[in-house]
Amino acid sequence: GELFEYHVTAPVTVRRGASAMAPILQARLPYRCELLFNERKLSTHPVAALRFANDTGLVLERGPVTVYEDGAYRGEAMVPFAREATGVYLAFAVELGVRVATATAHGVETIAIGIADALLHVKQATVIRTTYQVASSLAEPRTLTIEHPITASFELTATRPPDARGADVYRWDVVCPPRALTAFMVEERRHTWQAQHLLDQSYATLQGYLDGKWLDSATMARITPILEARSTMARNEQQIAVLLAEREEIYARQEQLRKTMGALGATGDEGALRARAVGQLRASEDRLDAIDAAVVALKDENARLQAAIEAGLATLRAGTLPD
């Protein structure tokens, strides 16, 4: 597969003790002269290059070349190893008359929203926008070929189809007027779905979706009572926690009062203190009864609210849902 040979078609005479260069290939091939910008290879300027197909019928060995065009010296290049009928790319100079500035912006945009099974499905687009600002100080218009890396799992949007595509790059030909600034933008998007619990969303978040017209007012009207019920349940749980903490404090005070009563006599000043402690115990028992009743009422209310939430969620289905 790597073997090839050259045949010298014209006789060559080499004198003893001397050397000679034997021409083995002369061919005229169509070519394209281009300005190529690839930020990963050169960050601010394009390179001048020749691109042609090796239709000579021979293998081209790797080696240095001098490039002339219209009889004028253009630069130096290195010919890559090229089999017959393969493409050859020769970068031979840096074009300082064209300067390219690249700016990249990343963002996330909401594309669609769906609601089902107590879940809020949000389709988002991760967006990459790359802007190429091309400043030309040349006296004639030139076409600049921009090579842009292909980002895996992203698709082109809001950008015209590429003029060509390589293994890992897109290529666009951009006409640059003389002594002018030209802008070219490449937009890429990747879509993803995220599932979030509807009850974990704040009212402000859902209001933002409503303002952005991702949710309609009828759906929002059905969601609002569910969120209000969820908020009431959360407040009830906090109140239950406060009441239970108070009950534990009362138990601790009662234990202390019982110890005090055990050390007091039944008559005189000690009897008066003992009667006072009994009154405090009686009051604390009344408070405990009130706490227990309040806790039961709050738990009953939460049970009713939970049933209402589940009923509301069971019938709530809106928007675009993922496949």
ChimeraX attribute file (.defattr): number of C-alpha atoms within 10 A of each C-alpha:
attribute: neighborCount
match mode: 1-to-1
recipient: residues
	/A:1	3
	/A:2	5
	/A:3	5
	/A:4	8
	/A:5	7
	/A:6	9
	/A:7	7
	/A:8	11
	/A:9	10
	/A:10	9
	/A:11	7
	/A:12	11
	/A:13	9
	/A:14	11
	/A:15	8
	/A:16	6
	/A:17	5
	/A:18	6
	/A:19	9
	/A:20	9
	/A:21	7
	/A:22	13
	/A:23	10
	/A:24	11
	/A:25	13
	/A:26	7
	/A:27	8
	/A:28	7
	/A:29	10
	/A:30	9
	/A:31	12
	/A:32	11
	/A:33	15
	/A:34	18
	/A:35	22
	/A:36	24
	/A:37	26
	/A:38	19
	/A:39	18
	/A:40	10
	/A:41	10
	/A:42	13
	/A:43	13
	/A:44	18
	/A:45	22
	/A:46	27
	/A:47	23
	/A:48	20
	/A:49	21
	/A:50	18
	/A:51	15
	/A:52	16
	/A:53	17
	/A:54	19
	/A:55	16
	/A:56	15
	/A:57	11
	/A:58	16
	/A:59	19
	/A:60	17
	/A:61	11
	/A:62	11
	/A:63	10
	/A:64	11
	/A:65	13
	/A:66	12
	/A:67	18
	/A:68	11
	/A:69	9
	/A:70	6
	/A:71	7
	/A:72	8
	/A:73	10
	/A:74	15
	/A:75	16
	/A:76	15
	/A:77	18
	/A:78	14
	/A:79	17
	/A:80	15
	/A:81	12
	/A:82	17
	/A:83	19
	/A:84	13
	/A:85	14
	/A:86	13
	/A:87	13
	/A:88	17
	/A:89	18
	/A:90	19
	/A:91	21
	/A:92	18
	/A:93	16
	/A:94	17
	/A:95	18
	/A:96	14
	/A:97	13
	/A:98	24
	/A:99	17
	/A:100	22
	/A:101	14
	/A:102	15
	/A:103	10
	/A:104	12
	/A:105	10
	/A:106	12
	/A:107	10
	/A:108	13
	/A:109	12
	/A:110	16
	/A:111	14
	/A:112	19
	/A:113	22
	/A:114	18
	/A:115	22
	/A:116	19
	/A:117	13
	/A:118	19
	/A:119	18
	/A:120	22
	/A:121	21
	/A:122	22
	/A:123	19
	/A:124	18
	/A:125	19
	/A:126	15
	/A:127	20
	/A:128	20
	/A:129	17
	/A:130	17
	/A:131	17
	/A:132	19
	/A:133	16
	/A:134	24
	/A:135	20
	/A:136	22
	/A:137	16
	/A:138	16
	/A:139	11
	/A:140	10
	/A:141	14
	/A:142	17
	/A:143	15
	/A:144	21
	/A:145	21
	/A:146	23
	/A:147	21
	/A:148	20
	/A:149	16
	/A:150	17
	/A:151	15
	/A:152	8
	/A:153	9
	/A:154	16
	/A:155	13
	/A:156	17
	/A:157	15
	/A:158	11
	/A:159	11
	/A:160	11
	/A:161	12
	/A:162	16
	/A:163	12
	/A:164	12
	/A:165	15
	/A:166	11
	/A:167	7
	/A:168	11
	/A:169	16
	/A:170	18
	/A:171	21
	/A:172	21
	/A:173	17
	/A:174	16
	/A:175	13
	/A:176	20
	/A:177	18
	/A:178	16
	/A:179	15
	/A:180	14
	/A:181	15
	/A:182	16
	/A:183	14
	/A:184	14
	/A:185	15
	/A:186	18
	/A:187	19
	/A:188	20
	/A:189	22
	/A:190	17
	/A:191	16
	/A:192	13
	/A:193	16
	/A:194	12
	/A:195	16
	/A:196	14
	/A:197	13
	/A:198	19
	/A:199	19
	/A:200	11
	/A:201	12
	/A:202	12
	/A:203	15
	/A:204	9
	/A:205	10
	/A:206	17
	/A:207	16
	/A:208	13
	/A:209	17
	/A:210	15
	/A:211	12
	/A:212	11
	/A:213	12
	/A:214	19
	/A:215	20
	/A:216	14
	/A:217	13
	/A:218	9
	/A:219	15
	/A:220	15
	/A:221	10
	/A:222	14
	/A:223	19
	/A:224	14
	/A:225	14
	/A:226	21
	/A:227	18
	/A:228	15
	/A:229	18
	/A:230	19
	/A:231	14
	/A:232	15
	/A:233	20
	/A:234	13
	/A:235	14
	/A:236	18
	/A:237	16
	/A:238	11
	/A:239	15
	/A:240	20
	/A:241	13
	/A:242	13
	/A:243	18
	/A:244	15
	/A:245	11
	/A:246	15
	/A:247	18
	/A:248	12
	/A:249	12
	/A:250	17
	/A:251	15
	/A:252	11
	/A:253	15
	/A:254	19
	/A:255	12
	/A:256	12
	/A:257	17
	/A:258	14
	/A:259	11
	/A:260	13
	/A:261	18
	/A:262	9
	/A:263	10
	/A:264	14
	/A:265	13
	/A:266	13
	/A:267	11
	/A:268	9
	/A:269	11
	/A:270	14
	/A:271	14
	/A:272	14
	/A:273	17
	/A:274	22
	/A:275	15
	/A:276	14
	/A:277	18
	/A:278	16
	/A:279	12
	/A:280	15
	/A:281	19
	/A:282	13
	/A:283	12
	/A:284	17
	/A:285	15
	/A:286	11
	/A:287	15
	/A:288	19
	/A:289	13
	/A:290	13
	/A:291	18
	/A:292	15
	/A:293	12
	/A:294	15
	/A:295	20
	/A:296	13
	/A:297	14
	/A:298	18
	/A:299	16
	/A:300	12
	/A:301	15
	/A:302	20
	/A:303	13
	/A:304	13
	/A:305	18
	/A:306	16
	/A:307	12
	/A:308	16
	/A:309	20
	/A:310	14
	/A:311	12
	/A:312	15
	/A:313	20
	/A:314	12
	/A:315	12
	/A:316	16
	/A:317	16
	/A:318	15
	/A:319	16
	/A:320	16
	/A:321	16
	/A:322	13
	/A:323	3
